[in-house]
Amino acid sequence: MKINLRLVLAAMLCAVVLYAGFALWRGLGVMGATLAAFSWSAFAVACFLAFCNYVLRYIKWEYYLLLLDIRGVGKFDSFLIFLSGFVLTVTPGKVGEVFKSFVLQSLHHVAVAKSAPIVVAERVTDLIGVIVLIVVGSLGFSGGLKWAGVGAALVFVILLTVSSRRLSHLFIRLIQRLPGPARSSGPKLLQAYEGLSVLVRPRSLVFPTLLSIAGWSLEGAGLWAILRGFNQSTRAALCEFFYATSTLVGALGPIPGGVGITEALLQEQLVGLGQVPPTISTAAMILTRFATLWFAVLVGFTALAWLKKRHPNLLREL
């Protein structure tokens, strides 16, 4: 499979421009006084916490590589490959992070079908981790547990499907009956399922899920830090709840990166439940998204450029 990285770069640039327009539409132009009073060191802290989340998720990536017996990948190369997946963070459910599987194949000849199940396992453990944060954050008020119920139901369906060989093989056979390229995809799907079934066994879920809980709580703490930069005293548990619920709803939506959906829900909760003034909530929401979503994209492109420097043929092969 060939990937036109110039088109990827152009698409991401368009996404940044659209998001800048979105920020202006939400009132960035009238928040000058609010931003002038903001302690920008809090934004740096939020970015640092987000990067710490990436490090924890990299440890999870290494754990999955070990489970699938994928060896011979240097740790620094592996770290850059993992981070390069953030180039396509702005995709529905972050499925674009399978890009790192193509990079892994290009540099170390690991079949995409062998490593791609890691992306699914990452999403499953991330989902469980976010649900835990929602449950913990919702203990202080009523109504929060409904989000945990929705997410738990989804996790149950996913785990039920991937843990049942009969259901999974039935699903793959149905795909093989479809016209076009899907008919010949059966062997690759079976290989991918075998890998995924190893990653989502109960004993294989515990450690990655703990990493997900810790990692996503760091990004929730980033929201708390940004609010502190505006001299807001919103409780840390509430910030975790606000960030986790808006992230979950955005991820489940069809919009790439949850853009628009995540922002709207985050600001609504900041005002309605956190009692944050509307102007400050808008600024905090935009800064939080830049410190998490768009910072991740920047990290992804930086990692990809570093890989290109180490492996000059990389961009020619993808």
Order of alpha helices (4+ residues) and beta strands (2+ residues): alpha-alpha-alpha-alpha-alpha-alpha-alpha-alpha-alpha-alpha-alpha-alpha-alpha-alpha-alpha-alpha
